[in-house]
Amino acid sequence: MRLPTEALLPFAKKLADPLRLEHEVRVLTNTQRRLAGRVALVPKVDLDAYRFQAVYDWIEVRVHFARPTQAQHVQQVLRQFLDRNSHIAPEDLGPGGVFTACTIKVQEPASMARITEIHAALKTSFGEASAARVTGLEISIDAYPAQPGDKDRAVLLGAMQRTIWTGRDIWSNKNSRPRAVFAKVETGVRKLLRAPTMRERDLSAVSPDAHEIPPIDATMYLGASDDDLMIRLMDKVIDTQRMDGSFTDLSEDRKRVRIEATLKGAELLAIGVTDIASLKALQASRLQKRTFQFKLPTFSARSQIRTGSDVLQNEKQRWRARTWLRAGLVGLMAMDRESERFLKTQKRDVAKAVRRIKGPRPRVFAGKRLADSFVAWDEMNRKVNVALTALEKREGTAWKKLKP
């Protein structure tokens, strides 16, 4: 059986022919039962031709001062440590812009040690009525091509769009579902999957053509802005985007493929981040399993065609491959989910009919599902791990330099 191997990488912001991402059919040598006799589709991307780097984009901290103050005074303390203004959101704003509690978002912190220094300075200046706590954190993985160029970034982004994995529920909340955003208007948002129905049998996800292809000049989202975890993938070509729509173009050597993860609530607790003191124990590499994990699809084939069931099985694998090439893991997960739900419904219907006529028990349609039919993309995961480990080392150096 031959599987399709070419993925189209279309544009949304301009009229241009789509780029193409080829895949290698790799025979798996894993010994796990669930992967026996299966092959994987692996993007043909030279990962060694990119430099991967992990950075903290911003951190958000809620503080409660013992003495009332104003935003400009808080900003003055912050600017002793930062080269740009921070966003300050007061909670109990009173006459004259006075407040005691606020949330501060520090962009591109030099280190978590620097955040500890800032917190100490704020306590000295305004006192502290209750302990400060971390309310949000964003971390990114950037991939810079060795030879700067649009095509190399697009190919890697296309591969990452299809291989990014999340174990979180991105289906129940309609705002959490996979989508691509390429403009700040309603028509600039493209849902990648049709919303599943709860009462009707919805087989739309089983059809490859029902899945939208994420454009390579759009930002792909997994999760909603109010979720505890939201993931974004993009071709980062601009910076410092402002409220008025203006922005700064990045130079060619600073353009990169980026995956961002925004954490808050339960996700912060899961990695041990609560108050300022907890930042010293923060390990970036712990985020990989929960946030920056990449997987590949696997397929089974029946080489000896003896029955119609064999033909249908092979055709199903081709449909799964087509779905993967269009929508990646999220599309394939939706397809497999709908297929299994439909199969369970059919089994129930058959069982009911058999009970009515008191005939023999129905045959078993399929064995127990062992696990998702995905396997880790080891090469990509190693690159991400090296980047996160390097960030940990930089943080360790910063903590050592911190004055007691």
N, C-alpha and C positions, 0 to 999 in steps of 0.2 A: 504494500500500500504506500502510495506517495502522498505526503502531506504538503499543502501549500506553505511556502516559506517567506513570501514577500509581504511586508507591511508598508502601506502608504502613509506618508507623513504630510498631511495637507496644511495649507495656510488658511487663516480666517480673516486677516487684516488686509490681504492683498491678493490680486488675481495672479496666480503663478502655478505652474505645474507642481504637483506634490513631489517631495523627495521620497526616497525608498530606503527601507531598512531590511536587509536580508538576514535570514536566520539559518543556523546550522542545525541539522538533525543529529542529535547526539545520543548514542546508545548508552543507557545507564548501566553502571556496574554495581549499583547499590545492592546490598544483600537483604534489605527489608522486603518482607513479603508484598507489601502494597506497591512496591516499585518493580517487582520482578517482570521482566519481559517488556518494559516500557521504554520509550524514547522521550527526549526533551527537545524543545525548540529553544535554541540559545541565540540571542542577538549577536550578529557579527560586528562587534565593536572592540577596537583595540584599547582596552582600559589603561594600558601602560602609556598611552599617548595623552593622558590627562593628569593634572595635578589636583588631588583632592585635599580639601581643607575644611575643618569644622570650626565654627565661630558661634559665640553667643550674640544674637542680634539685639536683644533687649531684655531687661528684667523689670518687673513691676513690683513695687513694695508699698504696702499701706503703713503709714506712720500716724501716731496719735501723740501730739505734743502736749507738754504740761502747761505751756504758755501760749496764748493766742499770737498769731503772726499773719503775715500776708505773703502772697506768692512771690513777690519780688525779693523778699528777704530769704525765702527758702532757696530761690534760684541763685541768689548771691553765694550761698554756702555751697551749692552744687557746682557752680562754675570754678570754685577753687580746685576741683578735681577733674572737671570735664571741659572739653573745648567746644561744646554746643549746649544750647538750652534743652532742658528736659520738660516733658509734659507733666503739669501738676494739676490734679483734679481734686479741688476741695470738696469735703462732704458736708460740713456744717457752716457754710458760708454766711457771714453776717454783714451788718452795715460796715462800709468801708473796705469790703473784701477781706475781712478778718476771719480766720478759721483756726481750728486746733487739730483736725483730722483731714488727711488727704492721701491720695494715691499718686506716687511718683513713678514715671516710666523713664528709665535711663537707657538711651540708645547706644548700641555698640560699646558696652562696658569693656574697659581694658582687661578686667579680670573680676572674679568674685571677691578677691581680696580688696580691690578698690571699692566695691560696694560696702564692705565692712568699714572701710575708712570713712566713707561718706556718711554712713549711719552714725558712727561715733561723733562726727562733726555736727550732725543735726541734733544729737542728744545734748552736746555741749552748748549749742546755741539756743535751743528751745525747750530742753528737758523732754521727758518722755512719760506720758500718763499711762500708757500700756505698751506692751512689747510690739515691736514692728513685726510684720509677717509678709512673706513673699506671696503675691497673688497671681503672678504670671511670669512665664519665661519662654523665650523663643530661641531656638538653636537651629543652625543651618549647616548643610553640607554643600560646599561649592566645588565644582569641577571645572578647571581651567584647561582648555586645549593647549598642548605644547606649541602647536602652530595655530595662532588665533585665526578663526574663520567661522562664518555662519553655519556652513554645512556640518562641520565636526560637532558643533554644539547641538545642532538639530538632531543629528543621528543619536547622540547620547541621550538627549531629552526623550526622544521617541522610545528608546529602550527603557529608560527609567519610568516613563508613564505606564508602560505595560507590565513592568516587573515589581513595582512598589506594592507591598503587602500590608494590610492592617487587619488585626483581629477584632477591632471594634465594630459595633453595630452602626453601619452607615446607611441603613435601609429604612428603619422605623420612622425616623424624623425626615420629612421631605427636604428640609434644609441641609441635611447631612449628606445627601446622596451625591455621587460623583458628578462633577460638572466642570466645564471649561469656560472661563471668563476672558473675553477679549475686548470688551468695551463697557463703560459705566452706564449702560442703558439696558432695558429688559431684553432687547434683541441681541445684546452682546453676551448673553449667558446661554450656554448650550448644555442641556442635560444629557449625560452620556448614556443613561439607561431609562427606559420607561418605568414609571412608578409601579411597583407591584400592587396587585389588588388582593384584598384579604378574603373576600367572599366568593369571587369568581375564579375559575381556573384561568390563569393568565400565562399563556405560553409564548408571549411575545419575546421574552428573553431567550427562548430556545433558538430563535432565528438569528443568524449572524448579522443580517442586514438591519435588524432592529436596534443594533448598538451603534452609537455615534463614535466617530474617530476623533480623539482629542487633537485639536490643531496644535502645531508646534510653536505658534506665535501667540498662544493663549496661556493663561495660568490655570492649571488643573488643580481642583480642590477635592479633598476627601475630608468630610466633616464640616460642621457649621461653626460660625464664629463664636457661638455660645456653648459649644461642646468643650469637654475637658481636654480634647485633643483635636487639632485641625492640622492637616498636612497640605502643603502647596508645592507644586512643581512648576518651574518656569525657566525660560531663557532670560537671564538677567542682563538686560542691555541698557537700562536706565536706573537712576538712583535719585534719592532725595525728592520723591514725588510729593508735590505740595497740594494743599486744598484747592488752589485756584486752577489746578490742572497742569501747571508748569512742572518741569523736571530737568534733571541734569543727565545728558548723554554720557555713557561710560566710554572710555577709550577702548580700543580693540583688545588690548592686553588685560583689561579688567572685566570684559564681558565673560560670563560664565553660565553654566547650567547650575541651577540651585534647587534644593529641596529644603523647605522650611517646615518646622514643627512647632506649633504653639501649644504650650501646656499650661493647665491651671487645674484647680480643684483636685479631684482624685488622682489625676496623673502626676501632679506635683508630690502628693503624699506617697505615691507608689515609688518614687525615686528618693524619698526621704527629705524633700525640701519643704520646710515649714517656716521657721524664723531665720533671722540673719545668721545666727550661729551655725545653722544646718548647712549653709553654703560651703563651709570648709570641707564637709564630707561628700559634697556632690561629685559624682564620678560620671563623666560624659559617656563613657562606654556602656553604662547601664541603660542608656537610651536606645541602644541599637536593637535589642530584642523587641522592645515595645513600639519603636517608632521608625527606625531606619533599617528595615529588613526587606530584602529583595528575593523573590522566588521565581521559578520557571514552571511552565506547564508541562505535564507529561501526558503521553498518549500510548494506548495499547492498540495493536493491530493483529488481525487474524490472517496469517499468511496462507493458510489452506482454507479455501472457500468451499464448504460442503453444503451449507444450508442458507436459506434466506436470512436467518439470524446473523450469520457471519457477514453477509453483505451489509445489513443494517448497522452492525457494529462498526465496520470500517467507515461507513458513510457518516455515522455519528462522530467518529474521531476527526474526520475532515471538517465537519461543521464546528467542532470544538476548536480546531486549529484556525479556521476562518474567524471565529469569534475572538480568539486570542489576538490575532494579527490586527484586528480592528480596535478592540477595547481592552486588551490585556487581562490582567488578573481579575479586576473588578467585573469585567464583562463575563469572563469564564466562570467566576464564582456565582454570578447571577444565573447563568445558563444551567450550571450543574444543580443549583438550588431548585430552580423551576422544574427541571427534568425529574428530580427525585420527588418533589412534591406531587407532580402529576402521576408518577409511578405509584406512590403510596395511595393516591386516590383510586387509581385503577385496581389496585389490590383489594381495597375495601369494597369496591363495587362488585368485583368478582366473588369475593367471599360472601357478600350478602345474597347474591344470586344462587350460589351453591347451597347456602343454608336453606333457601326457599324450596329447592327441589331435593334436598337431602342427599345430594350426591357426594362423591369423594372430595376430600380437601383440595383446594386449588394448588397448583404447582408453585414453587418458589420462583419469583421473578428475578431476584438478584440476591447475592450473598450480602452479609452485613458489611456496611461501608467501613473500611479499615481506617481511612484518614483522607484528608484532602489530597487530590491527585497533583500536588505541587512538590517541588524539590527546591532546596536553597540554591540561589545563584552564588556559588562560593566566591568566584572571582570578584564580583561586585561587593559582596559583603566584606571581603578582606580589605578592599580599598577604603570602605567606610570605617571599618574598625581601626585601621591605621590612622585615619584622620581624627577620629574621636580620641584615640590614645594620645596622639600628639597634642590635642587640646588639653587633655588631663595633665600632661607634662608641663605645658606652659602655665597652667593654673598652679601646679605644685611649686614652680619657680617663683611665681608671684606671691604665694603664701609665705615662702621662706624669706622674701624681702620685706614683708610687712613688719613694721615696728610694733613691738609688744606694748 
